[in-house]
Amino acid sequence: MKKTKILFTVLIHVYILASCSSDHNEIDTEYPVIDISATNAFPIQCSEIIRGQKITFRAKFTDNVALGSYSLDIHHNFDHHTHSTEVNNCTADPVKKPVNPLLYINSVTIVNGEKNYEAVQEINIPADIDPGDYHFMIRLTDKEGWQTIKGLSIKIL
């Protein structure tokens, strides 16, 4: 009877250890990907946007396990600070002080479990904002918490 209890206990422990070491418990260590290389992607580096119009943000997001959320941030670059992740520079206006700059921040949760996501979001650009140099920041976070940032320089006319 004692041998049976010991054997039963050993078998239970082996089963528990075997179930813990399966592939589905692997830790995600890869960053998600922001792809703006498609012909309909918008904006791209040095895009020009007209005040008073609606733009449509388009990008493709991918992750090896599961995407979590993305956020968009548009803010002025009148002081020529930098967040750009792109290699080519855009022609910049002279440094100036903001009077009525655009500040747009919006976060979107991506459906649970999606590995591929086509982001499409309409954004109204007010007619009364300061024209000039702006940054268009895209932050993509996967379910594990890894984040990729793409910083684009744009001009609002």
Phi and psi restraints in degrees (value plus and minus 20) as a CYANA .aco file:
   2 LYS   PHI     -84.3   -44.3
   2 LYS   PSI     -60.4   -20.4
   3 LYS   PHI     -83.6   -43.6
   3 LYS   PSI     -56.6   -16.6
   4 THR   PHI     -85.0   -45.0
   4 THR   PSI     -62.9   -22.9
   5 LYS   PHI     -83.7   -43.7
   5 LYS   PSI     -63.1   -23.1
   6 ILE   PHI     -85.1   -45.1
   6 ILE   PSI     -65.0   -25.0
   7 LEU   PHI     -82.4   -42.4
   7 LEU   PSI     -62.0   -22.0
   8 PHE   PHI     -82.4   -42.4
   8 PHE   PSI     -64.2   -24.2
   9 THR   PHI     -83.4   -43.4
   9 THR   PSI     -62.8   -22.8
  10 VAL   PHI     -83.5   -43.5
  10 VAL   PSI     -64.3   -24.3
  11 LEU   PHI     -82.4   -42.4
  11 LEU   PSI     -60.1   -20.1
  12 ILE   PHI     -82.7   -42.7
  12 ILE   PSI     -65.2   -25.2
  13 HIS   PHI     -84.4   -44.4
  13 HIS   PSI     -60.6   -20.6
  14 VAL   PHI     -82.8   -42.8
  14 VAL   PSI     -61.9   -21.9
  15 TYR   PHI     -82.5   -42.5
  15 TYR   PSI     -65.3   -25.3
  16 ILE   PHI     -82.8   -42.8
  16 ILE   PSI     -66.1   -26.1
  17 LEU   PHI     -83.4   -43.4
  17 LEU   PSI     -60.1   -20.1
  18 ALA   PHI     -85.4   -45.4
  18 ALA   PSI     -58.9   -18.9
  19 SER   PHI     -92.4   -52.4
  19 SER   PSI     -47.4    -7.4
  20 CYS   PHI     -96.5   -56.5
  20 CYS   PSI     -41.0    -1.0
  21 SER   PHI    -118.2   -78.2
  21 SER   PSI      -4.1    35.9
  22 SER   PHI     -95.8   -55.8
  22 SER   PSI     141.7   181.7
  23 ASP   PHI     -83.1   -43.1
  23 ASP   PSI     -47.5    -7.5
  24 HIS   PHI     -91.6   -51.6
  24 HIS   PSI     -26.5    13.5
  25 ASN   PHI    -119.0   -79.0
  25 ASN   PSI      -9.5    30.5
  26 GLU   PHI     -85.6   -45.6
  26 GLU   PSI     119.7   159.7
  27 ILE   PHI    -103.2   -63.2
  27 ILE   PSI     114.1   154.1
  28 ASP   PHI     -98.5   -58.5
  28 ASP   PSI     101.8   141.8
  29 THR   PHI    -144.9  -104.9
  29 THR   PSI      -5.0    35.0
  30 GLU   PHI    -124.0   -84.0
  30 GLU   PSI     121.0   161.0
  31 TYR   PHI     -94.0   -54.0
  31 TYR   PSI     127.4   167.4
  32 PRO   PHI     -91.7   -51.7
  32 PRO   PSI     144.9   184.9
  33 VAL   PHI    -138.6   -98.6
  33 VAL   PSI     112.1   152.1
  34 ILE   PHI    -123.8   -83.8
  34 ILE   PSI     100.5   140.5
  35 ASP   PHI    -136.5   -96.5
  35 ASP   PSI      95.6   135.6
  36 ILE   PHI    -138.4   -98.4
  36 ILE   PSI      10.5    50.5
  37 SER   PHI    -110.1   -70.1
  37 SER   PSI     -31.1     8.9
  38 ALA   PHI     -86.4   -46.4
  38 ALA   PSI     134.4   174.4
  39 THR   PHI     -84.5   -44.5
  39 THR   PSI     -45.8    -5.8
  40 ASN   PHI    -118.9   -78.9
  40 ASN   PSI     -12.6    27.4
  41 ALA   PHI     -86.8   -46.8
  41 ALA   PSI     122.4   162.4
  42 PHE   PHI    -178.7  -138.7
  42 PHE   PSI     118.1   158.1
  43 PRO   PHI    -102.4   -62.4
  43 PRO   PSI     149.6   189.6
  44 ILE   PHI    -141.7  -101.7
  44 ILE   PSI     153.8   193.8
  45 GLN   PHI     -73.7   -33.7
  45 GLN   PSI     111.1   151.1
  46 CYS   PHI      53.5    93.5
  46 CYS   PSI      -3.3    36.7
  47 SER   PHI     -83.1   -43.1
  47 SER   PSI     128.4   168.4
  48 GLU   PHI    -132.9   -92.9
  48 GLU   PSI     116.7   156.7
  49 ILE   PHI    -146.6  -106.6
  49 ILE   PSI     119.8   159.8
  50 ILE   PHI    -115.1   -75.1
  50 ILE   PSI     110.4   150.4
  51 ARG   PHI     -80.1   -40.1
  51 ARG   PSI     127.1   167.1
  52 GLY   PHI      63.5   103.5
  52 GLY   PSI     -16.8    23.2
  53 GLN   PHI    -133.4   -93.4
  53 GLN   PSI     146.4   186.4
  54 LYS   PHI    -120.8   -80.8
  54 LYS   PSI     113.4   153.4
  55 ILE   PHI    -131.4   -91.4
  55 ILE   PSI     140.6   180.6
  56 THR   PHI    -140.3  -100.3
  56 THR   PSI      91.6   131.6
  57 PHE   PHI     -93.1   -53.1
  57 PHE   PSI     113.3   153.3
  58 ARG   PHI    -160.6  -120.6
  58 ARG   PSI     108.2   148.2
  59 ALA   PHI    -177.2  -137.2
  59 ALA   PSI     140.4   180.4
  60 LYS   PHI    -130.5   -90.5
  60 LYS   PSI     111.9   151.9
  61 PHE   PHI    -136.3   -96.3
  61 PHE   PSI     118.5   158.5
  62 THR   PHI    -159.1  -119.1
  62 THR   PSI     135.4   175.4
  63 ASP   PHI    -170.6  -130.6
  63 ASP   PSI     133.6   173.6
  64 ASN   PHI     -93.2   -53.2
  64 ASN   PSI     -43.8    -3.8
  65 VAL   PHI    -139.0   -99.0
  65 VAL   PSI     -86.6   -46.6
  66 ALA   PHI    -182.6  -142.6
  66 ALA   PSI     113.6   153.6
  67 LEU   PHI     -98.7   -58.7
  67 LEU   PSI     135.6   175.6
  68 GLY   PHI    -136.6   -96.6
  68 GLY   PSI     -79.7   -39.7
  69 SER   PHI    -182.9  -142.9
  69 SER   PSI     146.7   186.7
  70 TYR   PHI    -159.4  -119.4
  70 TYR   PSI     136.4   176.4
  71 SER   PHI    -156.7  -116.7
  71 SER   PSI     128.5   168.5
  72 LEU   PHI    -135.8   -95.8
  72 LEU   PSI     120.6   160.6
  73 ASP   PHI    -160.3  -120.3
  73 ASP   PSI      97.9   137.9
  74 ILE   PHI    -134.6   -94.6
  74 ILE   PSI     104.3   144.3
  75 HIS   PHI    -166.3  -126.3
  75 HIS   PSI     139.1   179.1
  76 HIS   PHI     -89.5   -49.5
  76 HIS   PSI     133.7   173.7
  77 ASN   PHI    -147.3  -107.3
  77 ASN   PSI      24.2    64.2
  78 PHE   PHI     -90.2   -50.2
  78 PHE   PSI     -38.4     1.6
  79 ASP   PHI    -119.1   -79.1
  79 ASP   PSI     -16.0    24.0
  80 HIS   PHI      44.5    84.5
  80 HIS   PSI      11.3    51.3
  81 HIS   PHI     -91.6   -51.6
  81 HIS   PSI     149.6   189.6
  82 THR   PHI    -153.0  -113.0
  82 THR   PSI     121.4   161.4
  83 HIS   PHI    -154.6  -114.6
  83 HIS   PSI     -19.3    20.7
  84 SER   PHI     -77.2   -37.2
  84 SER   PSI     115.9   155.9
  85 THR   PHI    -127.8   -87.8
  85 THR   PSI     -15.2    24.8
  86 GLU   PHI    -117.9   -77.9
  86 GLU   PSI     132.3   172.3
  87 VAL   PHI    -101.5   -61.5
  87 VAL   PSI     -52.7   -12.7
  88 ASN   PHI    -108.5   -68.5
  88 ASN   PSI     120.4   160.4
  89 ASN   PHI    -115.0   -75.0
  89 ASN   PSI     133.4   173.4
  90 CYS   PHI    -121.8   -81.8
  90 CYS   PSI     139.7   179.7
  91 THR   PHI     -91.2   -51.2
  91 THR   PSI     104.1   144.1
  92 ALA   PHI    -121.3   -81.3
  92 ALA   PSI     124.1   164.1
  93 ASP   PHI     -92.8   -52.8
  93 ASP   PSI     144.4   184.4
  94 PRO   PHI     -81.4   -41.4
  94 PRO   PSI     134.0   174.0
  95 VAL   PHI     -79.1   -39.1
  95 VAL   PSI     118.7   158.7
  96 LYS   PHI    -169.8  -129.8
  96 LYS   PSI     144.9   184.9
  97 LYS   PHI    -111.2   -71.2
  97 LYS   PSI     116.1   156.1
  98 PRO   PHI     -91.8   -51.8
  98 PRO   PSI     122.7   162.7
  99 VAL   PHI    -132.7   -92.7
  99 VAL   PSI     -73.5   -33.5
 100 ASN   PHI    -159.8  -119.8
 100 ASN   PSI      48.5    88.5
 101 PRO   PHI     -98.1   -58.1
 101 PRO   PSI     137.3   177.3
 102 LEU   PHI     -97.9   -57.9
 102 LEU   PSI     114.3   154.3
 103 LEU   PHI    -152.2  -112.2
 103 LEU   PSI      94.4   134.4
 104 TYR   PHI    -147.4  -107.4
 104 TYR   PSI     103.9   143.9
 105 ILE   PHI    -155.9  -115.9
 105 ILE   PSI     107.7   147.7
 106 ASN   PHI    -169.1  -129.1
 106 ASN   PSI     113.9   153.9
 107 SER   PHI    -133.7   -93.7
 107 SER   PSI     124.7   164.7
 108 VAL   PHI    -152.3  -112.3
 108 VAL   PSI     109.3   149.3
 109 THR   PHI    -104.9   -64.9
 109 THR   PSI     113.2   153.2
 110 ILE   PHI    -113.1   -73.1
 110 ILE   PSI     118.3   158.3
 111 VAL   PHI     -69.2   -29.2
 111 VAL   PSI     116.1   156.1
 112 ASN   PHI     -75.0   -35.0
 112 ASN   PSI     109.3   149.3
 113 GLY   PHI      70.6   110.6
 113 GLY   PSI     -27.7    12.3
 114 GLU   PHI     -87.5   -47.5
 114 GLU   PSI     112.6   152.6
 115 LYS   PHI    -119.2   -79.2
 115 LYS   PSI     -44.7    -4.7
 116 ASN   PHI    -147.7  -107.7
 116 ASN   PSI     115.9   155.9
 117 TYR   PHI    -166.7  -126.7
 117 TYR   PSI     107.9   147.9
 118 GLU   PHI    -115.3   -75.3
 118 GLU   PSI      87.0   127.0
 119 ALA   PHI    -104.0   -64.0
 119 ALA   PSI     108.9   148.9
 120 VAL   PHI    -158.8  -118.8
 120 VAL   PSI     100.9   140.9
 121 GLN   PHI    -165.7  -125.7
 121 GLN   PSI     107.2   147.2
 122 GLU   PHI    -104.7   -64.7
 122 GLU   PSI     118.4   158.4
 123 ILE   PHI    -153.1  -113.1
 123 ILE   PSI     105.2   145.2
 124 ASN   PHI    -104.2   -64.2
 124 ASN   PSI     109.0   149.0
 125 ILE   PHI    -122.1   -82.1
 125 ILE   PSI      90.3   130.3
 126 PRO   PHI     -79.0   -39.0
 126 PRO   PSI     128.7   168.7
 127 ALA   PHI     -96.1   -56.1
 127 ALA   PSI     -42.3    -2.3
 128 ASP   PHI    -118.8   -78.8
 128 ASP   PSI      -6.9    33.1
 129 ILE   PHI    -104.2   -64.2
 129 ILE   PSI     142.1   182.1
 130 ASP   PHI     -84.8   -44.8
 130 ASP   PSI     110.4   150.4
 131 PRO   PHI     -96.8   -56.8
 131 PRO   PSI     141.3   181.3
 132 GLY   PHI     120.3   160.3
 132 GLY   PSI    -177.6  -137.6
 133 ASP   PHI    -103.2   -63.2
 133 ASP   PSI     114.0   154.0
 134 TYR   PHI    -155.6  -115.6
 134 TYR   PSI     141.7   181.7
 135 HIS   PHI    -128.2   -88.2
 135 HIS   PSI     120.1   160.1
 136 PHE   PHI    -136.9   -96.9
 136 PHE   PSI      83.8   123.8
 137 MET   PHI    -119.5   -79.5
 137 MET   PSI     111.4   151.4
 138 ILE   PHI    -136.8   -96.8
 138 ILE   PSI     102.2   142.2
 139 ARG   PHI    -137.6   -97.6
 139 ARG   PSI     102.0   142.0
 140 LEU   PHI    -137.3   -97.3
 140 LEU   PSI     107.0   147.0
 141 THR   PHI    -141.7  -101.7
 141 THR   PSI     115.4   155.4
 142 ASP   PHI    -111.0   -71.0
 142 ASP   PSI     155.9   195.9
 143 LYS   PHI     -81.4   -41.4
 143 LYS   PSI     -49.2    -9.2
 144 GLU   PHI     -97.9   -57.9
 144 GLU   PSI     -38.7     1.3
 145 GLY   PHI      88.5   128.5
 145 GLY   PSI     -20.6    19.4
 146 TRP   PHI     -90.2   -50.2
 146 TRP   PSI     118.3   158.3
 147 GLN   PHI    -146.7  -106.7
 147 GLN   PSI     119.2   159.2
 148 THR   PHI    -137.9   -97.9
 148 THR   PSI     119.0   159.0
 149 ILE   PHI    -141.8  -101.8
 149 ILE   PSI     116.1   156.1
 150 LYS   PHI    -143.9  -103.9
 150 LYS   PSI     100.3   140.3
 151 GLY   PHI    -129.3   -89.3
 151 GLY   PSI      96.7   136.7
 152 LEU   PHI    -131.5   -91.5
 152 LEU   PSI     121.3   161.3
 153 SER   PHI    -113.5   -73.5
 153 SER   PSI     109.3   149.3
 154 ILE   PHI    -151.7  -111.7
 154 ILE   PSI     147.1   187.1
 155 LYS   PHI    -146.4  -106.4
 155 LYS   PSI     111.6   151.6
 156 ILE   PHI    -125.7   -85.7
 156 ILE   PSI     102.8   142.8
